[in-house]
Amino acid sequence: MKTRPLTPRRYVLALAGWLLLWLAVSVVAVVLGAENIWAWDSWQKTRDVLALRLYGVLTAGAVGAALALAGLAFQALLRNPLAEPYILGVSGGAALGVILSSLYLTVMAAPVFGFVGALVTVAVVYAVAQRRGRLEPYTLLLTGVIINAFYGAAIMLVTALVSPERRGEIAYWMMGTISTFDPRWSLVAVVGGLVLAAAVMFAFLAKGFNLVAVGEDTAGALGVPVDRLRLATFVAASLVTGASVALAGPIGFVGLICPHLLRMVLGPDHRRLVPAVVFFGASLLVVADLMTRLLEGIGGVAPPVGVLTAMAGGPFFIYLLRTRWRRKIEIR
């Protein structure tokens, strides 16, 4: 696909366009819901509901941006279009860390333990999947499946040892949920700040991502410090993944769907993809959370947003899995 040269003016205009998309989607998500807030006579009730919806929109935006950005980074560094935090087991490792911290330490330490769990998982996956300095795609996916199974068993063991009330809370949280009646505004601010910092860092590393996609040997020959690039990217992607899991639970396939849809439109240049994936991921999860609230108005119960993303991401993953190895498509 032929694209125009990326000038600073076009970069700013594109950034502004993606920002406007997220703002428009967010305004609609705040206004709409299961109930018509404008029909109420009580301003106090309307204000409380609007505050909860605003919290949900900001939470969905921060989590969606974090997962989409992490997915793009993993796909670029691992040179595998099927890599994303949920499939690789990174979200599972973060979830186990968050659960252990919440049960036995303190909720405030949950993002830290989520980050540690995510980073350990990335290190294990990378160590197991590489052979003679190269990553094997099948081994990478199988490692992610095995690690997901291990973390799932560990979480079930921990869940079985707690009280029935906490058991229900953990089970619901593991489905991935945005809406809550106990807003944690400070954690939303922390996740948003981490996403912004990671996005700025990845924007500066975008040229390195482009060269690594061609090959690590080629990138190294052209002056890219591949080892430092890999370390910085894995740490940053694990950090935003762990923080997002601490905020909303493990939500799958956002990091898979968003980068691929954007590559179809923008091409493989990470200088274009990094800013786009942040706002597109945020907008996508805001829409998904809005759909759960609208479904609440129909059925009386709002399904967790992680259920919707899994239902959409599962078929999408199968499609990519078949086309990836049938047509030998690679990220270039």
Buried (B, 14 or more C-beta within 10 A) or exposed (E): EEEEEEEEEEBEEBBEEBBEBBEEBBEEBBEBBBEEBEEEEEEEEBEEBBEBBBBBBBBBBBBBBBBBBBBBBBBBBBBBBBBBBBBBBBBBBBBBBBBBBBBEEEEEBBBBBBBBBBBBBBEBBBEBBBEEEEBBBEBBBEBBEBBBEBBBEBBEEBBEEBEEEBBEBBEEBBBBBBBBEEBBEEBBEBBBEBBBEBBEBBBEBBBBBBBBBBEBEEBBEEEBEBEEBBEBBBBBBBBBBBBBBBBBBBBBBBBBBBBBBBBEEBBBBBBBBBBBBBBBBBBBBBBBBBBBBEBBEEEEEBBBBBBBBBEBBEEBBEEBEEEBEEEEEEBE
